[in-house]
Every structure is written in C-alpha cells, then in structure tokens.
Amino acid sequence: MTKKPVVLFLPKWYPNKFDAFDGNFIENHAIAISKFCSVAVIFVHSDPELKKKFELIETCPFQFPEIRVYFKKPSFVFKPFNQVITSIRYLKALFRAYRYYSKKYTTPTLCHVHVLARTSILALYLKWVKKIPFLISEHWSGYHAISGAYKGFLKKKLSKIAVKNAAAITVVSKNLEESMKSHSLLGNYLLIPNVVDTTIFRPNKEMKHHPKKRLIHISNLSKVPKNMHLIIDALNELVKERNDFEFILIGTGPDEVEMLHKINNSPLKKLTKFKGELPMEKVAEELRNSDVLLLFSLFENQPCVILEAFASGIPVISSDVGGIPEIVPSEMGSLVPSKNLQEFTAAIRNYLNGNNSFSKNLIRSHAEKLYSQKVVGQQFYELYASILKDVN
C-alpha cells in the first residue's frame, strides 16, 4: 500500500475530562497505529453539568486529532424519557463531530470501532452510504457468562448488525472470541493484543535491592471483578507469619473507601503503601521498582497491567480467568484457580520463599516481541491494508 490509510477511531471508552484513564488502552492502540496510518478519534460522552446542549473540544497531544463532544445529560423525572433523549443527543453529538472532522480534515478510508454497540452507528452509516468499510476491536468483558452484562434487545440487535457488516473483528484473547460467538456474534475474528509503550514501561537499568519484596496491585480497587477484598485477605493471612514484604496499592474506584478501611483496620496496614491515582510515568516507575504483580480477578480479557508488568520485567501472580492463561506462561508468572483464596495465598508465599525464579530479561524480551507499539501497530496496518485491498 503506497498511500497511508486514513483511519477514524470510534471508541466507546476514551480518556476524557471525567476520567483521564478511561479507555486509555484504546488511546494506546491509536498511538501505535498512528506510526503507520493517519489517525483521528471521535469520542462522545454525556456531561450533567454542561450549560449548553453540546460542547466540542479538539486536542492533539499525540500528533493526531482527538475530537471529544460532550452533550448535556438529561435529568427528567421520568427515567425512560431520559434514556430516549440521551440516545438522541448521543447520535446528534456523534454526527456533529463527524461533520466537523470531515470538513476540517478528510473522508476516512476506513473506520475502526472500539467496543460495541452504539459506536457502530456512524460506521454503519458510512459503510451503507459512502461505501467506507469498518472493523471492530472488542475489549468488553460483559460477554462472559460470569459477568452477565450483555443484555437488552436493542444492544444485542445492533451488535449483531455491526458484527455482520464489519470487515473484521479483532479481540485480545481467544476466550473473548468464544464468549462473543456464544451470543451468536459470528464474523471474521482475528487476535491482536493490547499494546504497551515499552519506552515508558521498562526495567531498571541497575538492579535495586529492597530489604523487603514489593508486591504491587494496580486496578480500580473493586470487589467485582478485581476481588480486591480477597487480595487483602490473602496478604493478611501472610502477615500472621511474616513481614518480609510490602504492599504497593495504586488506583481509585467504586470500592476504594471500603477497601482502604479494610486495610487500615487490619495488620496489613503497617506494610501497605497506598499511592492512589498516578500518571502513567509514575505507575511505570512503581512497577519497575516492584518484584511481582498481584491480580485475583473474577473475569478478565487481557489486562493491560499484566503487559505493563512484563515490559517492566516483573512476573505476575494471578487467577486463571478469561484470556490471562493465554498470555502468562509458567516462566512469566504463577496462575491459580479462580476464587481459590488458599491457592492464591500459597502462590504468594512460594514467591516470597524464593521457590519461583523468573528472568527479568526474558520477561522484558517477551513483551517487546508481542506487545510493543511497533509490533501491534504493524499488525493493524496489515489488517487495514487487507481490508482496503478487498474493497478496491
């Protein structure tokens, strides 16, 4: 392909003024792809405090335009009416953003939908009216049976229409593909992983020796799906027998107050360092100065934090749920059965006892080969080229 594809991202989640980390893994994909293609992003979000009906903000922090449109969230007493008005305003905002983009920039050669379903409406319109193909990248864990979040007649109907019309559907794990197919979402599936910036997430150049092993957990501090309360229980069990570790906790979320209260009223308090929400560079610094990442989720697809840990050269101890077994071989970490607190505790104990040995260089090399911006960006570029070749 001699001419760069012009790719329009249409994400359901994307960093915004309410949450700087919402969908940052999609932004990471955009950054990686922008090294091979011309990229632009259109993102729509409601705003209950907005004085006018719509607000369009364009930024360009990564050498490609990110167009965010906020619409005033309705607040009528009759909730079904709110849902209707929200849907109408979402669509108006979406098409308003596209008109702005097409006038200022160009017509895309391809649309890239991230997370179904309403994000596909503009992509479907452009395919049917302007013959512009689109693909879907799915990241949502709601398709898994244990989640049970995939419901609603309109959502299911629109999802099936979008998948049927998409040139391809990329997923980050085979487990997610099978979960989607179980809902009769049949299409051309391909596996392309999440991406990590290996220039930010990297090992320390010099080995730092801490008097205690540093166990780190990074998440939205929730009971579902992250099982934060069970991680605390496991570490409190270990505190009864040892104090040769410290617990680094990063994040904020719906159960933050409850989880911190649980820690502060337990023996684990004296070994815990709570960092709250940190910018990416600080997260990377904490990871490279830690020894092992802890996860114990109920369900997952492909947690970016695992890839970031690998890029930093550190292993993971995790539950064996979702797509995690697909990316954590035995030389990269330890996996335990979901919800088995005893085995999770034992895996951490084994690590602290020195019963597991992991190569920092091997883990880092693995991440560079599979999840770097260059590798993942190239995979998407080749997929785009294949789609556009079939169209032409």
URQUI-V77381 format. One record per run of one state. SS is the DSSP state (a for helix, b for strand, c for the rest). FROM is the first residue (numbers start at 1). LEN is the number of residues. If there is no record, write none. Layout:
BEGIN
SS,FROM,LEN  SS,FROM,LEN
END
This chain:
BEGIN
c,1,5  b,6,6  c,12,12  a,24,10  c,34,4  b,38,10  c,48,6  b,54,6  c,60,6  b,66,7  c,73,6  a,79,26  c,105,5  b,110,5  c,115,5  a,120,11  c,131,2  b,133,6  c,139,2  a,141,3  c,144,9  a,153,13  c,166,3  b,169,3  c,172,2  a,174,8  c,182,7  b,189,3  c,192,21  b,213,6  c,219,9  a,228,12  c,240,5  b,245,6  c,251,5  a,256,9  c,265,2  a,267,5  b,272,5  c,277,3  a,280,9  c,289,3  b,292,3  c,295,9  a,304,8  c,312,3  b,315,5  c,320,4  a,324,4  c,328,5  b,333,4  c,337,4  a,341,12  c,353,7  a,360,12  c,372,1  a,373,19  c,392,1
END
